[in-house]
Amino acid sequence: MAVQSGLQTDAGAQRTKVVIRRAQKRKPTAQELANAFCFATRVFDDCDPTTRVRIEIRDRMVRTPDWRFYLIEGPGLGPDAREVVTPYSLEDVFAWLQDCPEQIERTTVEGG
C-alpha cells in the first residue's frame, strides 16, 4: 500500500480511501456539547434487518467555543441505542464533509 497526501491507495483493488486520523481523545462535557455550534448534519436512512423498519439517522458535526470538533452520531437501531460522540481534527472535518456530500445539510447562519 502506498500512502500519499493523506490518501491510502490499494493498488490491487484500485481503490482509494481517505485515511482518517482521530484528534486527541478527550471526552467533552455535557456543557461543552450544549454550547457547541452544529454546522453540518448528515441525514440517511437505515433499515433494521430483522423487522425491515426504516428509520432516519442524523449525524451532527459540531464545534465547541474553544474550537474543538466532534461528530455526534445519531442513535442507531435498537432500544438501547445511544448517540456516540467522537472527537475530530479540522482535517478530519473536511474529509467528513467531502464523504457523501449529497447527504450533508449545512447550517446557514443569517445575521443582521
TAPE-V499110 format. One record per run of one state. SS is the DSSP state (H for helix, E for strand, L for the rest). FROM is the first residue (numbers start at 1). TO is the last residue. If there is no record, write none. Layout:
ss = {SS & SS}
from = {FROM & FROM}
to = {TO & TO}
This chain:
ss = {L & E & L & E & L & E & L & H & L & E & L & E & L & E & L & E & L & H & L & H & E & L}
from = {1 & 2 & 5 & 7 & 11 & 15 & 19 & 30 & 35 & 37 & 48 & 54 & 64 & 69 & 74 & 84 & 89 & 90 & 99 & 101 & 104 & 107}
to = {1 & 4 & 6 & 10 & 14 & 18 & 29 & 34 & 36 & 47 & 53 & 63 & 68 & 73 & 83 & 88 & 89 & 98 & 100 & 103 & 106 & 112}
